Amino acid sequence: MSKLTIFSESDLTCPESVTTDSAEIARLLNEKGVRFEHWPTRELPESATQEEILDAYEIDVNRLKEECGFATADVVKLTPDHPQRDAFRTKFLSEHIHSEDEVRFFVEGQGLFYLHLQDKVYVVLCEKQDLISVPDGATHWFDMGPAPRFTCIRLFSNPEGWVAQFTGTDIAERTPRWEDLMGGNR
């Protein structure tokens, strides 16, 4: 179940609000310029290739490409036994921005997107069916947890893919992480 937890930047120990209502999550995020929606899922075998996943979601991916000007789409999959899972987790845990929207559609699994918008931190638990689009220039970070399990379609305007500009602030280190919010590994 998708979940939005909102913290005040001045008190990252106690949430101001929490909701699991998808329509409310979409409304609150949309007010901040963040797109959040559900796509119907397709039944795919666990062994589905990148091509098979992109083919299954071709209509939705092409709609977003046309609507938003994305040039490429790919699939990223991480599992708890991935040999570089710790390095990948660390790479995304610091606050950063992009010069393009960061778009993820969760084909399966889950992850936490943290959005530092004005004086609040919005923590969005994204799961299967969730599409999130973080606008360019929005400060954010991502926590996949210590035992990541997710498959996401990513869309890019820049053919080079994911390019981050780190802010150098410590807010991500001061905000509760996966273990605090999700109760451990899974």
ZADREN-578707 format. One record per residue: residue number from 0; x, y, z of N, C-alpha, C in turn. Coordinates in Angstrom, 3 decimals. Last residue first. Layout:
    i       nc1       nc2       nc3      cac1      cac2      cac3       cc1       cc2       cc3
  NUM         X         Y         Z         X         Y         Z         X         Y         Z
...
***
This chain:
    i       nc1       nc2       nc3      cac1      cac2      cac3       cc1       cc2       cc3
  185    12.381    -5.869     5.427    11.181    -5.899     4.578     9.981    -6.041     5.450
  184    14.377    -4.927     7.369    14.681    -5.279     5.978    13.460    -5.231     5.069
  183    12.860    -2.457     9.479    13.882    -3.453     9.174    14.052    -3.696     7.704
  182    10.579    -0.677     9.429    10.750    -1.723    10.418    11.719    -2.827    10.023
  181    10.222     1.509     7.899     9.653     0.269     7.392     9.878    -0.911     8.332
  180    11.479     3.623     9.201    10.111     3.799     8.707     9.436     2.497     8.313
  179    14.002     2.699     9.940    13.176     3.397    10.921    11.710     3.430    10.496
  178    15.006     1.577     7.591    14.930     0.747     8.795    14.016     1.367     9.836
  177    14.956     3.830     5.819    14.120     2.644     5.604    13.907     1.868     6.905
  176    15.459     6.702     8.006    15.698     5.865     6.825    14.737     4.679     6.810
  175    14.672     9.990     9.050    14.553     8.537     9.252    14.687     7.767     7.944
  174    17.201    12.450     8.384    15.827    12.000     8.198    15.750    10.492     8.423
  173    19.862    13.084     8.387    19.096    13.370     9.608    17.657    12.859     9.555
  172    20.764    12.551     5.860    21.356    11.779     6.957    20.570    11.966     8.255
  171    19.379    14.463     4.429    19.090    13.050     4.183    19.634    12.174     5.312
  170    20.571    16.858     5.305    19.184    16.549     5.677    18.849    15.078     5.458
  169    23.066    17.904     4.799    23.001    16.669     5.590    21.570    16.255     5.936
  168    24.027    19.032     1.468    23.395    19.198     2.775    23.347    17.851     3.503
  167    25.001    18.615    -1.075    25.972    18.759     0.004    25.357    18.982     1.372
  166    23.587    18.131    -3.399    23.456    19.443    -2.761    24.486    19.676    -1.665
  165    24.645    16.658    -6.476    24.441    16.544    -5.039    24.475    17.923    -4.384
  164    23.150    15.979    -9.333    23.966    17.054    -8.780    23.676    17.070    -7.284
  163    23.077    13.072   -11.459    22.699    13.801   -10.243    23.687    14.919    -9.948
  162    21.696    11.408   -14.053    22.804    12.317   -13.751    22.360    13.184   -12.579
  161    20.631     8.647   -15.760    20.625     9.254   -14.436    21.879    10.090   -14.215
  160    20.971     9.097   -19.320    20.344     8.507   -18.152    20.525     9.331   -16.896
  159    21.775     9.985   -21.764    22.825     9.469   -20.877    22.257     8.864   -19.606
  158    19.563    11.139   -22.980    19.907     9.764   -23.348    21.003     9.150   -22.470
  157    17.346    12.926   -21.102    18.762    12.872   -21.437    19.123    11.424   -21.769
  156    14.848    12.167   -20.369    14.975    13.124   -21.472    16.394    13.088   -22.017
  155    13.751     8.912   -19.394    14.755     9.963   -19.389    14.596    10.883   -20.586
  154    12.201     6.611   -17.175    12.130     7.399   -18.403    13.076     8.577   -18.279
  153    12.204     3.306   -15.973    12.711     4.663   -15.837    12.602     5.354   -17.187
  152    10.440     0.855   -14.282    10.675     1.457   -15.587    11.110     2.886   -15.325
  151    11.699    -1.341   -11.779    11.132    -0.048   -12.182    11.430     0.240   -13.646
  150    11.472    -3.677    -9.312    11.683    -3.536   -10.748    10.972    -2.265   -11.150
  149    12.925    -4.573    -6.152    12.039    -3.791    -7.005    12.460    -3.906    -8.458
  148    14.212    -4.938    -3.239    13.481    -5.799    -4.158    12.528    -4.915    -4.945
  147    17.011    -4.654    -1.024    16.127    -4.116    -2.061    15.462    -5.200    -2.901
  146    17.714    -4.605     1.894    17.470    -5.807     1.093    16.522    -5.435    -0.049
  145    17.910    -2.067     2.979    19.082    -2.935     3.034    18.934    -4.217     2.219
  144    16.329     0.463     0.828    16.419    -0.445     1.959    17.623    -1.365     1.872
  143    16.272     2.395    -1.023    15.757     1.100    -1.454    15.806     0.067    -0.338
  142    15.658     5.708    -1.012    16.137     4.630    -0.142    15.455     3.338    -0.563
  141    16.593     8.749    -2.537    15.865     7.484    -2.649    16.499     6.463    -1.732
  140    15.965    12.315    -2.544    16.847    11.165    -2.476    15.977     9.921    -2.439
  139    15.787    15.809    -3.617    15.232    14.518    -3.227    16.350    13.502    -3.034
  138    14.757    18.905    -4.862    15.724    18.180    -4.044    15.065    16.919    -3.504
  137    13.941    19.600    -8.172    13.408    19.291    -6.836    14.444    18.469    -6.064
  136    15.010    19.845   -10.733    15.349    20.865    -9.751    14.822    20.601    -8.350
  135    12.277    18.301   -12.353    13.666    18.748   -12.397    13.875    19.885   -11.391
  134     9.920    16.486   -10.273    10.285    17.495   -11.276    11.756    17.894   -11.207
  133     9.386    13.108   -10.172     9.957    14.192    -9.386    10.441    15.252   -10.376
  132     6.859    11.042   -10.544     7.695    11.896   -11.382     8.110    13.098   -10.547
  131     5.834     7.727   -10.070     6.192     9.000    -9.461     7.098     9.743   -10.432
  130     3.462     5.239   -10.118     4.320     6.063   -10.957     4.566     7.348   -10.195
  129     2.687     2.071    -8.802     2.901     3.497    -8.573     3.847     4.097    -9.599
  128     2.532    -0.680    -9.139     1.493     0.148    -9.762     1.758     1.638    -9.650
  127     4.274    -1.499    -6.228     3.746    -1.979    -7.506     2.544    -1.145    -7.915
  126     5.079     1.569    -4.436     4.980     0.126    -4.592     4.457    -0.207    -5.981
  125     6.616     4.053    -2.502     6.102     3.656    -3.812     6.162     2.140    -3.904
  124     6.279     6.142     0.025     6.491     4.715    -0.194     5.809     4.363    -1.505
  123     7.641     9.211     0.352     6.638     8.494    -0.428     7.063     7.036    -0.576
  122     7.954    11.814     2.441     8.488    10.472     2.233     7.381     9.648     1.571
  121     8.773    15.093     2.343     7.696    14.183     1.969     8.340    12.831     1.677
  120     9.719    17.532     4.465    10.241    16.342     3.805     9.061    15.394     3.610
  119     9.524    21.148     4.277     8.976    19.826     4.598     9.780    18.737     3.892
  118     9.960    23.720     3.395    10.400    23.375     4.752     9.863    22.025     5.222
  117    10.446    22.950     0.072    10.316    24.077     0.987    10.787    23.642     2.370
  116    10.913    19.619    -0.032    10.212    20.699    -0.717     9.871    21.788     0.288
  115    12.441    16.890    -0.557    12.675    18.019     0.342    12.140    19.259    -0.372
  114    11.306    13.692    -0.711    11.254    14.959    -1.435    11.401    16.085    -0.425
  113    12.210    10.407    -1.044    12.188    11.522    -0.107    12.255    12.804    -0.933
  112    10.874     7.297    -1.797    11.339     8.561    -2.353    11.167     9.635    -1.291
  111    11.474     3.972    -1.175    11.083     5.231    -0.532    11.719     6.411    -1.273
  110    10.047     1.081    -2.810    11.155     1.952    -2.473    10.612     3.245    -1.884
  109     9.173    -2.256    -3.990     8.918    -0.987    -3.321    10.210    -0.226    -3.059
  108     7.698    -4.624    -6.342     8.542    -4.229    -5.225     8.195    -2.865    -4.675
  107     7.160    -3.925    -9.858     7.023    -4.769    -8.663     7.961    -4.238    -7.592
  106     7.060    -1.667   -11.350     6.465    -2.870   -11.911     6.228    -3.875   -10.788
  105     6.847     1.582   -10.738     7.165     0.346   -10.024     6.361    -0.816   -10.606
  104     8.306     4.031   -12.606     7.092     3.256   -12.473     7.472     1.920   -11.862
  103     9.782     7.193   -12.297     9.875     5.769   -11.993     8.473     5.177   -11.937
  102    11.582     9.983   -13.313    10.330     9.239   -13.450    10.596     7.767   -13.195
  101    12.698    13.062   -12.753    13.053    11.675   -12.433    11.754    10.896   -12.369
  100    13.177    15.649   -15.167    12.290    14.937   -14.250    12.839    13.534   -14.003
   99    16.478    17.146   -15.191    15.299    16.603   -15.865    14.430    15.905   -14.819
   98    18.597    17.767   -13.719    18.180    18.793   -14.670    17.049    18.279   -15.559
   97    18.224    16.903   -10.248    18.493    16.562   -11.639    18.056    17.719   -12.508
   96    19.689    16.821    -6.946    18.721    17.310    -7.925    19.127    16.767    -9.294
   95    19.947    15.265    -3.671    20.446    15.697    -4.974    19.309    16.268    -5.812
   94    20.995    13.809    -0.635    20.113    14.754    -1.320    20.763    15.247    -2.608
   93    21.946    10.343    -0.669    22.252    11.750    -0.400    21.341    12.655    -1.222
   92    21.321     7.759    -1.522    20.878     8.203    -0.197    21.174     9.658     0.134
   91    22.283     6.603    -3.845    21.052     7.376    -3.948    20.604     8.011    -2.632
   90    24.618     5.217    -3.105    24.670     6.176    -4.203    23.461     7.113    -4.216
   89    23.769     3.325    -1.219    24.531     4.492    -0.781    24.528     5.590    -1.845
   88    22.578     1.422    -2.934    21.788     2.123    -1.920    22.486     3.413    -1.512
   87    24.798     0.564    -4.438    23.679     1.234    -5.106    22.843     2.016    -4.101
   86    26.303    -0.632    -2.386    26.856     0.506    -3.131    25.752     1.277    -3.843
   85    24.555    -2.697    -1.640    24.958    -1.679    -0.662    25.502    -0.433    -1.356
   84    24.344    -4.249    -4.021    23.164    -3.581    -3.451    23.552    -2.484    -2.462
   83    26.087    -5.732    -5.554    26.403    -4.314    -5.345    25.250    -3.550    -4.694
   82    25.039    -8.336    -5.775    26.339    -8.143    -5.112    26.691    -6.677    -4.836
   81    21.735    -9.062    -4.876    22.586    -8.332    -5.830    23.915    -8.004    -5.146
   80    19.901   -10.251    -3.231    21.165   -10.956    -3.431    22.094   -10.257    -4.427
   79    17.592    -8.657    -3.273    18.417    -8.699    -2.059    19.769    -9.384    -2.240
   78    17.583    -6.945    -6.480    17.128    -7.993    -5.571    18.066    -8.054    -4.369
   77    16.510    -4.641    -8.907    17.424    -4.961    -7.826    16.775    -5.997    -6.916
   76    16.329    -3.386   -12.132    15.833    -4.414   -11.214    16.908    -4.677   -10.173
   75    15.180    -1.090   -14.496    16.176    -1.388   -13.471    15.540    -2.378   -12.494
   74    14.717    -0.396   -17.874    14.221    -1.119   -16.702    15.394    -1.357   -15.771
   73    14.123     2.595   -19.805    14.799     1.345   -19.523    14.177     0.725   -18.280
   72    13.634     4.945   -22.414    13.093     4.231   -21.253    13.927     2.979   -21.068
   71    14.148     8.225   -23.841    14.460     6.813   -23.642    13.733     6.268   -22.423
   70    13.054    10.772   -24.064    13.727    10.185   -25.220    13.910     8.681   -25.073
   69    10.110    12.596   -23.213    11.179    11.673   -22.831    11.743    10.994   -24.070
   68     8.045    14.494   -23.455     9.263    14.645   -24.233    10.408    13.740   -23.825
   67     5.573    14.195   -22.291     6.610    14.897   -21.527     7.936    15.045   -22.270
   66     3.875    12.902   -24.145     3.369    13.991   -23.301     4.485    14.838   -22.703
   65     5.526    10.904   -25.258     4.917    11.929   -26.103     4.492    13.146   -25.282
   64     6.210     9.447   -22.961     7.254     9.973   -23.843     6.701    11.119   -24.680
   63     3.663     8.731   -22.027     4.500     9.646   -21.244     5.621    10.242   -22.086
   62     2.886     7.014   -24.159     2.060     8.174   -23.799     2.883     9.195   -23.014
   61     4.865     5.054   -23.994     4.811     5.928   -25.172     3.964     7.174   -24.913
   60     4.139     3.910   -21.535     5.459     4.510   -21.709     5.449     5.473   -22.895
   59     1.551     2.922   -22.126     1.744     3.938   -21.082     3.080     4.653   -21.234
   58     2.189     1.094   -24.220     1.194     2.165   -24.424     1.400     3.279   -23.402
   57     4.135    -0.687   -23.070     4.451     0.169   -24.214     3.473     1.328   -24.377
   56     4.271    -2.566   -21.118     3.831    -1.222   -20.731     4.018    -0.200   -21.854
   55     5.236    -4.812   -22.431     3.983    -4.934   -21.678     3.406    -3.558   -21.319
   54     7.683    -3.867   -23.432     6.602    -4.213   -24.363     5.255    -4.254   -23.637
   53     9.128    -3.645   -21.049     8.822    -2.436   -21.819     7.708    -2.695   -22.836
   52     9.231    -6.391   -20.411     8.592    -5.436   -19.500     8.206    -4.169   -20.256
   51    10.655    -7.419   -22.589     9.305    -7.924   -22.300     8.547    -6.963   -21.386
   50    13.086    -6.022   -22.324    12.265    -5.857   -23.523    10.828    -6.303   -23.283
   49    14.035    -7.003   -19.869    13.760    -5.574   -20.028    12.827    -5.355   -21.217
   48    12.325   -10.165   -19.251    13.464    -9.351   -19.673    13.046    -7.885   -19.739
   47    11.027   -12.049   -16.564    10.780   -11.162   -17.708    12.002   -10.298   -17.983
   46    11.073   -13.811   -14.463    12.229   -13.827   -15.359    12.066   -12.893   -16.560
   45     8.615   -13.645   -13.325     9.730   -13.027   -12.609    10.973   -12.930   -13.494
   44     6.191   -12.862   -15.884     6.997   -13.814   -15.121     8.156   -13.096   -14.434
   43     3.509   -10.559   -15.352     4.747   -10.906   -16.040     5.487   -11.961   -15.228
   42     0.567    -8.912   -15.694     1.173   -10.116   -15.111     2.365   -10.516   -15.972
   41     0.560    -5.431   -15.338     0.479    -6.578   -16.237     1.128    -7.753   -15.527
   40    -1.351    -2.877   -13.692    -0.179    -3.745   -13.828    -0.485    -4.889   -14.786
   39    -2.328     0.449   -14.386    -2.705    -0.965   -14.258    -1.469    -1.834   -14.478
   38    -0.782     2.965   -12.436    -0.983     2.366   -13.746    -1.479     0.939   -13.516
   37    -1.398     5.781   -10.429    -1.360     4.321   -10.547    -1.568     3.936   -11.995
   36     0.682     8.653    -9.714    -0.502     7.989   -10.237    -0.301     6.491   -10.226
   35     2.000    11.770    -9.281     1.859    10.456    -8.633     0.569     9.846    -9.147
   34     4.182    14.438    -9.806     3.159    13.568   -10.393     3.176    12.225    -9.670
   33     4.650    17.365    -8.061     5.098    15.984    -8.200     3.942    15.144    -8.731
   32     3.881    19.901    -7.370     4.444    19.703    -8.693     4.960    18.306    -8.964
   31     2.559    20.094    -5.033     3.986    20.436    -4.993     4.667    20.210    -6.339
   30     0.092    19.135    -5.629     0.176    20.530    -5.172     1.620    21.020    -5.152
   29     0.754    16.466    -6.036     0.478    17.306    -7.201     0.549    18.781    -6.845
   28     0.886    15.594    -3.386     2.109    15.674    -4.179     1.917    16.568    -5.394
   27    -1.815    15.766    -2.632    -0.787    16.482    -1.867     0.506    16.634    -2.668
   26    -3.033    14.070    -4.590    -3.415    15.482    -4.442    -2.311    16.271    -3.752
   25    -1.809    11.569    -4.137    -1.688    12.227    -5.445    -2.001    13.714    -5.332
   24    -2.680    11.127    -1.499    -1.248    11.191    -1.812    -1.047    11.945    -3.118
   23    -5.437    11.016    -1.947    -4.881    12.083    -1.096    -3.381    12.245    -1.344
   22    -5.582     8.707    -3.487    -6.071     9.977    -4.045    -5.514    11.161    -3.258
   21    -4.539     6.782    -1.693    -3.842     7.095    -2.948    -4.283     8.420    -3.551
   20    -4.085     6.881     1.646    -5.125     7.105     0.654    -4.476     7.595    -0.643
   19    -2.385     6.781     3.675    -2.264     5.684     2.720    -3.343     5.787     1.642
   18    -0.596     9.343     5.407    -1.795     8.865     4.726    -1.435     7.708     3.806
   17     0.406    11.393     8.052     0.638    10.141     7.358    -0.672     9.761     6.681
   16     2.036    14.346     9.368     0.876    13.613     8.856     1.327    12.370     8.126
   15     4.321    14.981    10.759     3.164    15.876    10.862     1.897    15.181    10.392
   14     6.375    12.607    12.520     5.671    13.056    11.321     4.527    14.013    11.641
   13     9.225    13.263    14.343     7.796    12.987    14.497     7.041    13.498    13.257
   12    11.806    13.893    13.663    11.587    12.731    14.525    10.120    12.323    14.599
   11    12.410    16.214    12.414    12.421    15.010    11.585    12.213    13.741    12.401
   10    11.630    19.262    12.604    11.449    18.123    13.504    11.303    16.853    12.667
    9    12.124    21.086    10.577    12.613    21.430    11.914    12.426    20.302    12.932
    8    10.827    20.054     8.384    12.282    20.118     8.335    12.877    20.386     9.721
    7     8.188    17.932     9.211     8.688    19.297     9.180    10.209    19.221     9.179
    6     7.164    15.195     7.149     7.897    15.712     8.298     8.154    17.196     8.105
    5     4.762    12.966     6.026     5.289    14.328     5.900     5.911    14.753     7.218
    4     4.328    10.107     4.159     4.628    10.603     5.490     5.280    11.967     5.317
    3     2.280     8.118     2.265     2.956     9.412     2.303     3.091     9.839     3.749
    2     2.168     4.987     0.609     2.062     5.744     1.858     2.837     7.045     1.717
    1     0.670     2.116    -0.938     1.406     3.376    -1.007     1.177     4.167     0.277
    0     0.851    -1.179     0.000     0.000     0.000     0.000     0.896     1.240     0.000
***
